[in-house]
Amino acid sequence: MGAFDNMKDKIGDLAEEHQDKVHGAVDEHGEKIGGGIDSAGDFVDDKTGGRFAEHVDTGQERGKDAIDNLDGQDDDIP
Ligand SMILES: [Ca+2]
């Protein structure tokens, strides 16, 4: 879905600029970041009456994987 791909690109750009900080933050706050992504998706579901729930779920998983994998290991976000 376009919006999530866009978000992923932006996250990627930001991450490149602040690599060390981002890696540390994801290591330390992975669960919180994952929770934030879940909340954002739930917000979209709420506003759209769940019509895009399937896309939202996929976007949530992709977003979490992308952020978690910034340090090369899929280990921080459940
Ligand atoms: Ca990780």
N, CA, C, O and the ligand as a Tripos MOL2 file, in Angstrom:
@<TRIPOS>MOLECULE
protein
  313   311    79     0     0
PROTEIN
NO_CHARGES

@<TRIPOS>ATOM
      1 N           0.8330   -1.1910    0.0000 N.3       1 MET1
      2 CA          0.0000    0.0000    0.0000 C.3       1 MET1
      3 C           0.8740    1.2500    0.0000 C.2       1 MET1
      4 O           1.8410    1.3360    0.7570 O.2       1 MET1
      5 N           0.5340    2.2150   -0.8470 N.am      2 GLY2
      6 CA          1.3950    3.3720   -1.0880 C.3       2 GLY2
      7 C           1.8270    4.1210    0.1540 C.2       2 GLY2
      8 O           3.0080    4.4220    0.3260 O.2       2 GLY2
      9 N           0.8790    4.4210    1.0160 N.am      3 ALA3
     10 CA          1.2080    5.2400    2.1790 C.3       3 ALA3
     11 C           2.2680    4.5750    3.0460 C.2       3 ALA3
     12 O           3.1570    5.2420    3.5760 O.2       3 ALA3
     13 N           2.1670    3.2580    3.1860 N.am      4 PHE4
     14 CA          3.1310    2.5710    4.0270 C.3       4 PHE4
     15 C           4.4910    2.4750    3.3490 C.2       4 PHE4
     16 O           5.5250    2.5670    4.0110 O.2       4 PHE4
     17 N           4.4940    2.2880    2.0250 N.am      5 ASP5
     18 CA          5.7720    2.2650    1.3210 C.3       5 ASP5
     19 C           6.4630    3.6070    1.4700 C.2       5 ASP5
     20 O           7.6710    3.6810    1.6920 O.2       5 ASP5
     21 N           5.6760    4.6660    1.3430 N.am      6 ASN6
     22 CA          6.1880    6.0210    1.5390 C.3       6 ASN6
     23 C           6.8170    6.1700    2.9110 C.2       6 ASN6
     24 O           7.9180    6.7000    3.0660 O.2       6 ASN6
     25 N           6.0780    5.6840    3.9040 N.am      7 MET7
     26 CA          6.5440    5.7800    5.2800 C.3       7 MET7
     27 C           7.8520    5.0170    5.4370 C.2       7 MET7
     28 O           8.7760    5.4700    6.1130 O.2       7 MET7
     29 N           7.9110    3.8670    4.8080 N.am      8 LYS8
     30 CA          9.1090    3.0420    4.9100 C.3       8 LYS8
     31 C          10.3200    3.7680    4.3110 C.2       8 LYS8
     32 O          11.4160    3.7370    4.8700 O.2       8 LYS8
     33 N          10.0970    4.4260    3.1560 N.am      9 ASP9
     34 CA         11.1790    5.1920    2.5440 C.3       9 ASP9
     35 C          11.6520    6.2960    3.4630 C.2       9 ASP9
     36 O          12.8530    6.5080    3.6340 O.2       9 ASP9
     37 N          10.7080    6.9940    4.0490 N.am     10 LYS10
     38 CA         11.0660    8.0990    4.9410 C.3      10 LYS10
     39 C          11.8410    7.5840    6.1430 C.2      10 LYS10
     40 O          12.8330    8.1790    6.5630 O.2      10 LYS10
     41 N          11.3720    6.4730    6.6850 N.am     11 ILE11
     42 CA         12.0680    5.8880    7.8340 C.3      11 ILE11
     43 C          13.4800    5.4970    7.4290 C.2      11 ILE11
     44 O          14.4360    5.7040    8.1760 O.2      11 ILE11
     45 N          13.5970    4.9300    6.2370 N.am     12 GLY12
     46 CA         14.9060    4.5200    5.7420 C.3      12 GLY12
     47 C          15.8560    5.7000    5.6040 C.2      12 GLY12
     48 O          17.0190    5.6170    5.9980 O.2      12 GLY12
     49 N          15.3610    6.7930    5.0480 N.am     13 ASP13
     50 CA         16.1880    7.9970    4.8920 C.3      13 ASP13
     51 C          16.6350    8.5260    6.2440 C.2      13 ASP13
     52 O          17.8090    8.8280    6.4570 O.2      13 ASP13
     53 N          15.6740    8.6310    7.1500 N.am     14 LEU14
     54 CA         15.9920    9.1280    8.4930 C.3      14 LEU14
     55 C          17.0190    8.2260    9.1640 C.2      14 LEU14
     56 O          17.9580    8.6900    9.8110 O.2      14 LEU14
     57 N          16.8140    6.9370    8.9910 N.am     15 ALA15
     58 CA         17.6940    5.9750    9.6380 C.3      15 ALA15
     59 C          19.1150    6.1010    9.1200 C.2      15 ALA15
     60 O          20.0730    5.9700    9.8820 O.2      15 ALA15
     61 N          19.2530    6.3540    7.8290 N.am     16 GLU16
     62 CA         20.5930    6.4970    7.2750 C.3      16 GLU16
     63 C          21.2940    7.7090    7.8550 C.2      16 GLU16
     64 O          22.4970    7.6830    8.1150 O.2      16 GLU16
     65 N          20.5240    8.7770    8.0570 N.am     17 GLU17
     66 CA         21.1130   10.0060    8.5910 C.3      17 GLU17
     67 C          21.5550    9.8440   10.0370 C.2      17 GLU17
     68 O          22.5330   10.4510   10.4730 O.2      17 GLU17
     69 N          20.8230    9.0200   10.7720 N.am     18 HIS18
     70 CA         21.0930    8.9250   12.2130 C.3      18 HIS18
     71 C          21.3170    7.4720   12.6140 C.2      18 HIS18
     72 O          20.7650    6.9950   13.6060 O.2      18 HIS18
     73 N          22.1180    6.7930   11.8420 N.am     19 GLN19
     74 CA         22.2320    5.3390   11.9740 C.3      19 GLN19
     75 C          22.4730    4.8370   13.4000 C.2      19 GLN19
     76 O          21.7270    3.9960   13.9020 O.2      19 GLN19
     77 N          23.5020    5.3480   14.0370 N.am     20 ASP20
     78 CA         23.8490    4.8180   15.3550 C.3      20 ASP20
     79 C          22.7330    5.0380   16.3640 C.2      20 ASP20
     80 O          22.3740    4.1440   17.1300 O.2      20 ASP20
     81 N          22.1940    6.2530   16.3450 N.am     21 LYS21
     82 CA         21.1220    6.5760   17.2840 C.3      21 LYS21
     83 C          19.9050    5.6870   17.0510 C.2      21 LYS21
     84 O          19.2940    5.1830   17.9940 O.2      21 LYS21
     85 N          19.5670    5.5040   15.7720 N.am     22 VAL22
     86 CA         18.3750    4.7150   15.4550 C.3      22 VAL22
     87 C          18.5710    3.2710   15.9070 C.2      22 VAL22
     88 O          17.6690    2.6760   16.4970 O.2      22 VAL22
     89 N          19.7270    2.7150   15.6370 N.am     23 HIS23
     90 CA         19.9620    1.3270   16.0520 C.3      23 HIS23
     91 C          19.8110    1.1870   17.5530 C.2      23 HIS23
     92 O          19.1800    0.2480   18.0380 O.2      23 HIS23
     93 N          20.3900    2.1190   18.2860 N.am     24 GLY24
     94 CA         20.3050    2.0760   19.7370 C.3      24 GLY24
     95 C          18.8710    2.2060   20.1990 C.2      24 GLY24
     96 O          18.4320    1.4960   21.1030 O.2      24 GLY24
     97 N          18.1360    3.1240   19.5700 N.am     25 ALA25
     98 CA         16.7510    3.3710   19.9720 C.3      25 ALA25
     99 C          15.8890    2.1460   19.7040 C.2      25 ALA25
    100 O          15.0390    1.7920   20.5210 O.2      25 ALA25
    101 N          16.1050    1.4960   18.5590 N.am     26 VAL26
    102 CA         15.2950    0.3150   18.2420 C.3      26 VAL26
    103 C          15.6520   -0.8210   19.1910 C.2      26 VAL26
    104 O          14.7710   -1.5510   19.6450 O.2      26 VAL26
    105 N          16.9250   -0.9740   19.4910 N.am     27 ASP27
    106 CA         17.3250   -2.0040   20.4500 C.3      27 ASP27
    107 C          16.6460   -1.7710   21.7950 C.2      27 ASP27
    108 O          16.1460   -2.6960   22.4350 O.2      27 ASP27
    109 N          16.6480   -0.5120   22.1960 N.am     28 GLU28
    110 CA         16.1810   -0.1800   23.5320 C.3      28 GLU28
    111 C          14.6590   -0.0960   23.6190 C.2      28 GLU28
    112 O          14.0580   -0.5060   24.6120 O.2      28 GLU28
    113 N          14.0430    0.4430   22.5590 N.am     29 HIS29
    114 CA         12.6110    0.7630   22.6260 C.3      29 HIS29
    115 C          11.7930    0.0030   21.5920 C.2      29 HIS29
    116 O          10.7200    0.4570   21.1970 O.2      29 HIS29
    117 N          12.2870   -1.1430   21.1510 N.am     30 GLY30
    118 CA         11.6170   -1.8880   20.0970 C.3      30 GLY30
    119 C          10.1430   -2.1370   20.3790 C.2      30 GLY30
    120 O           9.2960   -1.9800   19.4990 O.2      30 GLY30
    121 N           9.8470   -2.5270   21.6130 N.am     31 GLU31
    122 CA          8.4490   -2.8550   21.9420 C.3      31 GLU31
    123 C           7.5530   -1.6290   21.8680 C.2      31 GLU31
    124 O           6.4100   -1.6950   21.4150 O.2      31 GLU31
    125 N           8.1100   -0.4900   22.3320 N.am     32 LYS32
    126 CA          7.3300    0.7450   22.2790 C.3      32 LYS32
    127 C           7.0810    1.1690   20.8430 C.2      32 LYS32
    128 O           5.9810    1.5930   20.4910 O.2      32 LYS32
    129 N           8.1160    1.0510   20.0130 N.am     33 ILE33
    130 CA          7.9890    1.4400   18.6080 C.3      33 ILE33
    131 C           6.9510    0.5390   17.9380 C.2      33 ILE33
    132 O           6.0990    1.0060   17.1820 O.2      33 ILE33
    133 N           7.0380   -0.7550   18.2280 N.am     34 GLY34
    134 CA          6.0480   -1.6880   17.6870 C.3      34 GLY34
    135 C           4.6450   -1.3330   18.1420 C.2      34 GLY34
    136 O           3.6920   -1.3850   17.3640 O.2      34 GLY34
    137 N           4.5290   -0.9670   19.4260 N.am     35 GLY35
    138 CA          3.2290   -0.5790   19.9550 C.3      35 GLY35
    139 C           2.6990    0.6660   19.2680 C.2      35 GLY35
    140 O           1.4980    0.7860   19.0280 O.2      35 GLY35
    141 N           3.6020    1.6010   18.9490 N.am     36 GLY36
    142 CA          3.2070    2.8220   18.2500 C.3      36 GLY36
    143 C           2.6740    2.5230   16.8670 C.2      36 GLY36
    144 O           1.6960    3.1200   16.4190 O.2      36 GLY36
    145 N           3.3290    1.5890   16.1950 N.am     37 ILE37
    146 CA          2.8660    1.2000   14.8560 C.3      37 ILE37
    147 C           1.5060    0.5190   14.9540 C.2      37 ILE37
    148 O           0.6260    0.7570   14.1270 O.2      37 ILE37
    149 N           1.3370   -0.3310   15.9670 N.am     38 ASP38
    150 CA          0.0360   -0.9780   16.1640 C.3      38 ASP38
    151 C          -1.0540    0.0620   16.4010 C.2      38 ASP38
    152 O          -2.1460   -0.0280   15.8380 O.2      38 ASP38
    153 N          -0.7420    1.0600   17.2480 N.am     39 SER39
    154 CA         -1.7310    2.0990   17.5480 C.3      39 SER39
    155 C          -2.0890    2.8820   16.2970 C.2      39 SER39
    156 O          -3.2560    3.1980   16.0680 O.2      39 SER39
    157 N          -1.0900    3.1920   15.4900 N.am     40 ALA40
    158 CA         -1.3420    3.9430   14.2530 C.3      40 ALA40
    159 C          -2.2660    3.1510   13.3420 C.2      40 ALA40
    160 O          -3.1820    3.7080   12.7370 O.2      40 ALA40
    161 N          -2.0220    1.8390   13.2460 N.am     41 GLY41
    162 CA         -2.8650    0.9960   12.4110 C.3      41 GLY41
    163 C          -4.2820    0.8940   12.9550 C.2      41 GLY41
    164 O          -5.2550    0.9270   12.2020 O.2      41 GLY41
    165 N          -4.3820    0.7690   14.2790 N.am     42 ASP42
    166 CA         -5.7050    0.6860   14.9010 C.3      42 ASP42
    167 C          -6.4880    1.9750   14.6620 C.2      42 ASP42
    168 O          -7.7020    1.9550   14.4570 O.2      42 ASP42
    169 N          -5.7600    3.1020   14.6930 N.am     43 PHE43
    170 CA         -6.3820    4.3950   14.4310 C.3      43 PHE43
    171 C          -6.9680    4.4210   13.0180 C.2      43 PHE43
    172 O          -8.0920    4.8770   12.8070 O.2      43 PHE43
    173 N          -6.1930    3.9250   12.0610 N.am     44 VAL44
    174 CA         -6.6760    3.8710   10.6780 C.3      44 VAL44
    175 C          -7.8980    2.9650   10.5890 C.2      44 VAL44
    176 O          -8.8880    3.3120    9.9450 O.2      44 VAL44
    177 N          -7.8260    1.7960   11.2410 N.am     45 ASP45
    178 CA         -8.9660    0.8690   11.2440 C.3      45 ASP45
    179 C         -10.2110    1.5490   11.8110 C.2      45 ASP45
    180 O         -11.3170    1.4150   11.2870 O.2      45 ASP45
    181 N          -9.9870    2.2800   12.8980 N.am     46 ASP46
    182 CA        -11.0880    2.9670   13.5470 C.3      46 ASP46
    183 C         -11.7270    3.9820   12.6090 C.2      46 ASP46
    184 O         -12.9500    4.0550   12.4920 O.2      46 ASP46
    185 N         -10.8920    4.7550   11.9520 N.am     47 LYS47
    186 CA        -11.3950    5.8310   11.0930 C.3      47 LYS47
    187 C         -12.0310    5.3030    9.8080 C.2      47 LYS47
    188 O         -12.8810    5.9650    9.2130 O.2      47 LYS47
    189 N         -11.6190    4.1190    9.3890 N.am     48 THR48
    190 CA        -12.1240    3.5770    8.1270 C.3      48 THR48
    191 C         -13.1180    2.4470    8.3740 C.2      48 THR48
    192 O         -13.5460    1.7740    7.4360 O.2      48 THR48
    193 N         -13.4840    2.2410    9.6350 N.am     49 GLY49
    194 CA        -14.4190    1.1750    9.9620 C.3      49 GLY49
    195 C         -13.8800   -0.2020    9.6140 C.2      49 GLY49
    196 O         -14.6590   -1.1210    9.3590 O.2      49 GLY49
    197 N         -12.5690   -0.3630    9.6000 N.am     50 GLY50
    198 CA        -11.9440   -1.6570    9.3570 C.3      50 GLY50
    199 C         -11.9470   -2.0940    7.9000 C.2      50 GLY50
    200 O         -11.6190   -3.2410    7.5940 O.2      50 GLY50
    201 N         -12.3130   -1.1910    7.0020 N.am     51 ARG51
    202 CA        -12.4110   -1.5700    5.5860 C.3      51 ARG51
    203 C         -11.0590   -1.9490    4.9830 C.2      51 ARG51
    204 O         -10.9860   -2.7070    4.0160 O.2      51 ARG51
    205 N          -9.9990   -1.4110    5.5690 N.am     52 PHE52
    206 CA         -8.6650   -1.6780    5.0170 C.3      52 PHE52
    207 C          -7.8250   -2.5090    5.9690 C.2      52 PHE52
    208 O          -6.5960   -2.5160    5.9020 O.2      52 PHE52
    209 N          -8.5190   -3.2120    6.8580 N.am     53 ALA53
    210 CA         -7.8150   -3.9150    7.9400 C.3      53 ALA53
    211 C          -6.7030   -4.8220    7.4100 C.2      53 ALA53
    212 O          -5.6250   -4.9080    7.9970 O.2      53 ALA53
    213 N          -6.9800   -5.4920    6.3030 N.am     54 GLU54
    214 CA         -5.9910   -6.4250    5.7790 C.3      54 GLU54
    215 C          -4.7190   -5.6870    5.3410 C.2      54 GLU54
    216 O          -3.6000   -6.1120    5.6290 O.2      54 GLU54
    217 N          -4.9310   -4.5640    4.6330 N.am     55 HIS55
    218 CA         -3.7890   -3.7560    4.1920 C.3      55 HIS55
    219 C          -3.0640   -3.1480    5.3820 C.2      55 HIS55
    220 O          -1.8360   -3.0660    5.4120 O.2      55 HIS55
    221 N          -3.8500   -2.7270    6.3560 N.am     56 VAL56
    222 CA         -3.2510   -2.1100    7.5410 C.3      56 VAL56
    223 C          -2.3670   -3.1220    8.2580 C.2      56 VAL56
    224 O          -1.2490   -2.8020    8.6620 O.2      56 VAL56
    225 N          -2.8720   -4.3470    8.4140 N.am     57 ASP57
    226 CA         -2.0780   -5.3880    9.0720 C.3      57 ASP57
    227 C          -0.7680   -5.6290    8.3400 C.2      57 ASP57
    228 O           0.2950   -5.7130    8.9550 O.2      57 ASP57
    229 N          -0.8580   -5.7390    7.0060 N.am     58 THR58
    230 CA          0.3500   -5.9570    6.2160 C.3      58 THR58
    231 C           1.3210   -4.8010    6.4020 C.2      58 THR58
    232 O           2.5240   -5.0040    6.5650 O.2      58 THR58
    233 N           0.7810   -3.5790    6.3760 N.am     59 GLY59
    234 CA          1.6250   -2.4010    6.5480 C.3      59 GLY59
    235 C           2.2860   -2.3710    7.9200 C.2      59 GLY59
    236 O           3.4520   -1.9990    8.0530 O.2      59 GLY59
    237 N           1.5350   -2.7620    8.9250 N.am     60 GLN60
    238 CA          2.0880   -2.7870   10.2770 C.3      60 GLN60
    239 C           3.2580   -3.7610   10.3510 C.2      60 GLN60
    240 O           4.3180   -3.4360   10.8860 O.2      60 GLN60
    241 N           3.0520   -4.9570    9.8070 N.am     61 GLU61
    242 CA          4.1130   -5.9620    9.8530 C.3      61 GLU61
    243 C           5.3390   -5.4970    9.0810 C.2      61 GLU61
    244 O           6.4720   -5.6420    9.5410 O.2      61 GLU61
    245 N           5.0940   -4.9340    7.8950 N.am     62 ARG62
    246 CA          6.2160   -4.4690    7.0740 C.3      62 ARG62
    247 C           6.9650   -3.3440    7.7520 C.2      62 ARG62
    248 O           8.1960   -3.3030    7.7460 O.2      62 ARG62
    249 N           6.2060   -2.4300    8.3360 N.am     63 GLY63
    250 CA          6.8380   -1.3010    9.0180 C.3      63 GLY63
    251 C           7.7110   -1.7700   10.1720 C.2      63 GLY63
    252 O           8.8360   -1.3070   10.3560 O.2      63 GLY63
    253 N           7.1600   -2.7020   10.9430 N.am     64 LYS64
    254 CA          7.9060   -3.2110   12.0870 C.3      64 LYS64
    255 C           9.1540   -3.9610   11.6380 C.2      64 LYS64
    256 O          10.2340   -3.7800   12.2010 O.2      64 LYS64
    257 N           8.9970   -4.8050   10.6180 N.am     65 ASP65
    258 CA         10.1540   -5.5480   10.1110 C.3      65 ASP65
    259 C          11.2210   -4.5960    9.6000 C.2      65 ASP65
    260 O          12.4100   -4.7840    9.8590 O.2      65 ASP65
    261 N          10.7820   -3.5510    8.8590 N.am     66 ALA66
    262 CA         11.7440   -2.6130    8.2750 C.3      66 ALA66
    263 C          12.5400   -1.9130    9.3730 C.2      66 ALA66
    264 O          13.7580   -1.7650    9.2760 O.2      66 ALA66
    265 N          11.8370   -1.4890   10.4140 N.am     67 ILE67
    266 CA         12.5220   -0.7710   11.4870 C.3      67 ILE67
    267 C          13.4240   -1.7200   12.2660 C.2      67 ILE67
    268 O          14.5720   -1.3970   12.5690 O.2      67 ILE67
    269 N          12.8910   -2.8880   12.5840 N.am     68 ASP68
    270 CA         13.6810   -3.8460   13.3460 C.3      68 ASP68
    271 C          14.9380   -4.2560   12.5810 C.2      68 ASP68
    272 O          16.0060   -4.4210   13.1710 O.2      68 ASP68
    273 N          14.8040   -4.4180   11.2750 N.am     69 ASN69
    274 CA         15.9250   -4.9000   10.4730 C.3      69 ASN69
    275 C          16.9730   -3.8330   10.1680 C.2      69 ASN69
    276 O          17.9700   -4.1180    9.5050 O.2      69 ASN69
    277 N          16.7540   -2.6090   10.6450 N.am     70 LEU70
    278 CA         17.7470   -1.5580   10.4020 C.3      70 LEU70
    279 C          19.1130   -1.9580   10.9590 C.2      70 LEU70
    280 O          20.1440   -1.5700   10.4110 O.2      70 LEU70
    281 N          19.1230   -2.7210   12.0290 N.am     71 ASP71
    282 CA         20.4000   -3.1460   12.5970 C.3      71 ASP71
    283 C          20.8130   -4.5200   12.0720 C.2      71 ASP71
    284 O          21.7610   -5.1250   12.5730 O.2      71 ASP71
    285 N          20.0960   -5.0040   11.0650 N.am     72 GLY72
    286 CA         20.4760   -6.2590   10.4260 C.3      72 GLY72
    287 C          19.9660   -7.4930   11.1380 C.2      72 GLY72
    288 O          20.2320   -8.6150   10.7070 O.2      72 GLY72
    289 N          19.2250   -7.2970   12.2380 N.am     73 GLN73
    290 CA         18.7010   -8.4490   12.9670 C.3      73 GLN73
    291 C          17.2440   -8.2330   13.3180 C.2      73 GLN73
    292 O          16.8590   -7.1990   13.8630 O.2      73 GLN73
    293 N          16.4400   -9.2390   12.9900 N.am     74 ASP74
    294 CA         15.0060   -9.1560   13.2540 C.3      74 ASP74
    295 C          14.7610   -9.6520   14.6760 C.2      74 ASP74
    296 O          14.3070  -10.7780   14.8800 O.2      74 ASP74
    297 N          15.0630   -8.8070   15.6520 N.am     75 ASP75
    298 CA         15.0950   -9.3110   17.0260 C.3      75 ASP75
    299 C          14.4420   -8.3940   18.0710 C.2      75 ASP75
    300 O          14.2820   -8.7960   19.2240 O.2      75 ASP75
    301 N          14.0660   -7.1800   17.6860 N.am     76 ASP76
    302 CA         13.6610   -6.2090   18.7060 C.3      76 ASP76
    303 C          12.1660   -5.9930   18.8330 C.2      76 ASP76
    304 O          11.6670   -5.7240   19.9260 O.2      76 ASP76
    305 N          11.4480   -6.1090   17.7290 N.am     77 ILE77
    306 CA         10.0140   -5.7940   17.7480 C.3      77 ILE77
    307 C           9.2270   -7.0740   17.5920 C.2      77 ILE77
    308 O           9.3730   -7.7750   16.5910 O.2      77 ILE77
    309 N           8.3850   -7.3920   18.5760 N.am     78 PRO78
    310 CA          7.6340   -8.6390   18.5350 C.3      78 PRO78
    311 C           6.6300   -8.6880   17.3840 C.2      78 PRO78
    312 O           5.9220   -9.6820   17.2240 O.2      78 PRO78
    313 CA         16.7690   -5.4310   15.3750 Ca       79 CA79
@<TRIPOS>BOND
     1     1     2 1
     2     2     3 1
     3     3     4 2
     4     3     5 am
     5     5     6 1
     6     6     7 1
     7     7     8 2
     8     7     9 am
     9     9    10 1
    10    10    11 1
    11    11    12 2
    12    11    13 am
    13    13    14 1
    14    14    15 1
    15    15    16 2
    16    15    17 am
    17    17    18 1
    18    18    19 1
    19    19    20 2
    20    19    21 am
    21    21    22 1
    22    22    23 1
    23    23    24 2
    24    23    25 am
    25    25    26 1
    26    26    27 1
    27    27    28 2
    28    27    29 am
    29    29    30 1
    30    30    31 1
    31    31    32 2
    32    31    33 am
    33    33    34 1
    34    34    35 1
    35    35    36 2
    36    35    37 am
    37    37    38 1
    38    38    39 1
    39    39    40 2
    40    39    41 am
    41    41    42 1
    42    42    43 1
    43    43    44 2
    44    43    45 am
    45    45    46 1
    46    46    47 1
    47    47    48 2
    48    47    49 am
    49    49    50 1
    50    50    51 1
    51    51    52 2
    52    51    53 am
    53    53    54 1
    54    54    55 1
    55    55    56 2
    56    55    57 am
    57    57    58 1
    58    58    59 1
    59    59    60 2
    60    59    61 am
    61    61    62 1
    62    62    63 1
    63    63    64 2
    64    63    65 am
    65    65    66 1
    66    66    67 1
    67    67    68 2
    68    67    69 am
    69    69    70 1
    70    70    71 1
    71    71    72 2
    72    71    73 am
    73    73    74 1
    74    74    75 1
    75    75    76 2
    76    75    77 am
    77    77    78 1
    78    78    79 1
    79    79    80 2
    80    79    81 am
    81    81    82 1
    82    82    83 1
    83    83    84 2
    84    83    85 am
    85    85    86 1
    86    86    87 1
    87    87    88 2
    88    87    89 am
    89    89    90 1
    90    90    91 1
    91    91    92 2
    92    91    93 am
    93    93    94 1
    94    94    95 1
    95    95    96 2
    96    95    97 am
    97    97    98 1
    98    98    99 1
    99    99   100 2
   100    99   101 am
   101   101   102 1
   102   102   103 1
   103   103   104 2
   104   103   105 am
   105   105   106 1
   106   106   107 1
   107   107   108 2
   108   107   109 am
   109   109   110 1
   110   110   111 1
   111   111   112 2
   112   111   113 am
   113   113   114 1
   114   114   115 1
   115   115   116 2
   116   115   117 am
   117   117   118 1
   118   118   119 1
   119   119   120 2
   120   119   121 am
   121   121   122 1
   122   122   123 1
   123   123   124 2
   124   123   125 am
   125   125   126 1
   126   126   127 1
   127   127   128 2
   128   127   129 am
   129   129   130 1
   130   130   131 1
   131   131   132 2
   132   131   133 am
   133   133   134 1
   134   134   135 1
   135   135   136 2
   136   135   137 am
   137   137   138 1
   138   138   139 1
   139   139   140 2
   140   139   141 am
   141   141   142 1
   142   142   143 1
   143   143   144 2
   144   143   145 am
   145   145   146 1
   146   146   147 1
   147   147   148 2
   148   147   149 am
   149   149   150 1
   150   150   151 1
   151   151   152 2
   152   151   153 am
   153   153   154 1
   154   154   155 1
   155   155   156 2
   156   155   157 am
   157   157   158 1
   158   158   159 1
   159   159   160 2
   160   159   161 am
   161   161   162 1
   162   162   163 1
   163   163   164 2
   164   163   165 am
   165   165   166 1
   166   166   167 1
   167   167   168 2
   168   167   169 am
   169   169   170 1
   170   170   171 1
   171   171   172 2
   172   171   173 am
   173   173   174 1
   174   174   175 1
   175   175   176 2
   176   175   177 am
   177   177   178 1
   178   178   179 1
   179   179   180 2
   180   179   181 am
   181   181   182 1
   182   182   183 1
   183   183   184 2
   184   183   185 am
   185   185   186 1
   186   186   187 1
   187   187   188 2
   188   187   189 am
   189   189   190 1
   190   190   191 1
   191   191   192 2
   192   191   193 am
   193   193   194 1
   194   194   195 1
   195   195   196 2
   196   195   197 am
   197   197   198 1
   198   198   199 1
   199   199   200 2
   200   199   201 am
   201   201   202 1
   202   202   203 1
   203   203   204 2
   204   203   205 am
   205   205   206 1
   206   206   207 1
   207   207   208 2
   208   207   209 am
   209   209   210 1
   210   210   211 1
   211   211   212 2
   212   211   213 am
   213   213   214 1
   214   214   215 1
   215   215   216 2
   216   215   217 am
   217   217   218 1
   218   218   219 1
   219   219   220 2
   220   219   221 am
   221   221   222 1
   222   222   223 1
   223   223   224 2
   224   223   225 am
   225   225   226 1
   226   226   227 1
   227   227   228 2
   228   227   229 am
   229   229   230 1
   230   230   231 1
   231   231   232 2
   232   231   233 am
   233   233   234 1
   234   234   235 1
   235   235   236 2
   236   235   237 am
   237   237   238 1
   238   238   239 1
   239   239   240 2
   240   239   241 am
   241   241   242 1
   242   242   243 1
   243   243   244 2
   244   243   245 am
   245   245   246 1
   246   246   247 1
   247   247   248 2
   248   247   249 am
   249   249   250 1
   250   250   251 1
   251   251   252 2
   252   251   253 am
   253   253   254 1
   254   254   255 1
   255   255   256 2
   256   255   257 am
   257   257   258 1
   258   258   259 1
   259   259   260 2
   260   259   261 am
   261   261   262 1
   262   262   263 1
   263   263   264 2
   264   263   265 am
   265   265   266 1
   266   266   267 1
   267   267   268 2
   268   267   269 am
   269   269   270 1
   270   270   271 1
   271   271   272 2
   272   271   273 am
   273   273   274 1
   274   274   275 1
   275   275   276 2
   276   275   277 am
   277   277   278 1
   278   278   279 1
   279   279   280 2
   280   279   281 am
   281   281   282 1
   282   282   283 1
   283   283   284 2
   284   283   285 am
   285   285   286 1
   286   286   287 1
   287   287   288 2
   288   287   289 am
   289   289   290 1
   290   290   291 1
   291   291   292 2
   292   291   293 am
   293   293   294 1
   294   294   295 1
   295   295   296 2
   296   295   297 am
   297   297   298 1
   298   298   299 1
   299   299   300 2
   300   299   301 am
   301   301   302 1
   302   302   303 1
   303   303   304 2
   304   303   305 am
   305   305   306 1
   306   306   307 1
   307   307   308 2
   308   307   309 am
   309   309   310 1
   310   310   311 1
   311   311   312 2
@<TRIPOS>SUBSTRUCTURE
     1 MET1         2 RESIDUE 1 A MET
     2 GLY2         6 RESIDUE 1 A GLY
     3 ALA3        10 RESIDUE 1 A ALA
     4 PHE4        14 RESIDUE 1 A PHE
     5 ASP5        18 RESIDUE 1 A ASP
     6 ASN6        22 RESIDUE 1 A ASN
     7 MET7        26 RESIDUE 1 A MET
     8 LYS8        30 RESIDUE 1 A LYS
     9 ASP9        34 RESIDUE 1 A ASP
    10 LYS10       38 RESIDUE 1 A LYS
    11 ILE11       42 RESIDUE 1 A ILE
    12 GLY12       46 RESIDUE 1 A GLY
    13 ASP13       50 RESIDUE 1 A ASP
    14 LEU14       54 RESIDUE 1 A LEU
    15 ALA15       58 RESIDUE 1 A ALA
    16 GLU16       62 RESIDUE 1 A GLU
    17 GLU17       66 RESIDUE 1 A GLU
    18 HIS18       70 RESIDUE 1 A HIS
    19 GLN19       74 RESIDUE 1 A GLN
    20 ASP20       78 RESIDUE 1 A ASP
    21 LYS21       82 RESIDUE 1 A LYS
    22 VAL22       86 RESIDUE 1 A VAL
    23 HIS23       90 RESIDUE 1 A HIS
    24 GLY24       94 RESIDUE 1 A GLY
    25 ALA25       98 RESIDUE 1 A ALA
    26 VAL26      102 RESIDUE 1 A VAL
    27 ASP27      106 RESIDUE 1 A ASP
    28 GLU28      110 RESIDUE 1 A GLU
    29 HIS29      114 RESIDUE 1 A HIS
    30 GLY30      118 RESIDUE 1 A GLY
    31 GLU31      122 RESIDUE 1 A GLU
    32 LYS32      126 RESIDUE 1 A LYS
    33 ILE33      130 RESIDUE 1 A ILE
    34 GLY34      134 RESIDUE 1 A GLY
    35 GLY35      138 RESIDUE 1 A GLY
    36 GLY36      142 RESIDUE 1 A GLY
    37 ILE37      146 RESIDUE 1 A ILE
    38 ASP38      150 RESIDUE 1 A ASP
    39 SER39      154 RESIDUE 1 A SER
    40 ALA40      158 RESIDUE 1 A ALA
    41 GLY41      162 RESIDUE 1 A GLY
    42 ASP42      166 RESIDUE 1 A ASP
    43 PHE43      170 RESIDUE 1 A PHE
    44 VAL44      174 RESIDUE 1 A VAL
    45 ASP45      178 RESIDUE 1 A ASP
    46 ASP46      182 RESIDUE 1 A ASP
    47 LYS47      186 RESIDUE 1 A LYS
    48 THR48      190 RESIDUE 1 A THR
    49 GLY49      194 RESIDUE 1 A GLY
    50 GLY50      198 RESIDUE 1 A GLY
    51 ARG51      202 RESIDUE 1 A ARG
    52 PHE52      206 RESIDUE 1 A PHE
    53 ALA53      210 RESIDUE 1 A ALA
    54 GLU54      214 RESIDUE 1 A GLU
    55 HIS55      218 RESIDUE 1 A HIS
    56 VAL56      222 RESIDUE 1 A VAL
    57 ASP57      226 RESIDUE 1 A ASP
    58 THR58      230 RESIDUE 1 A THR
    59 GLY59      234 RESIDUE 1 A GLY
    60 GLN60      238 RESIDUE 1 A GLN
    61 GLU61      242 RESIDUE 1 A GLU
    62 ARG62      246 RESIDUE 1 A ARG
    63 GLY63      250 RESIDUE 1 A GLY
    64 LYS64      254 RESIDUE 1 A LYS
    65 ASP65      258 RESIDUE 1 A ASP
    66 ALA66      262 RESIDUE 1 A ALA
    67 ILE67      266 RESIDUE 1 A ILE
    68 ASP68      270 RESIDUE 1 A ASP
    69 ASN69      274 RESIDUE 1 A ASN
    70 LEU70      278 RESIDUE 1 A LEU
    71 ASP71      282 RESIDUE 1 A ASP
    72 GLY72      286 RESIDUE 1 A GLY
    73 GLN73      290 RESIDUE 1 A GLN
    74 ASP74      294 RESIDUE 1 A ASP
    75 ASP75      298 RESIDUE 1 A ASP
    76 ASP76      302 RESIDUE 1 A ASP
    77 ILE77      306 RESIDUE 1 A ILE
    78 PRO78      310 RESIDUE 1 A PRO
    79 CA79       313 GROUP 0 **** ****
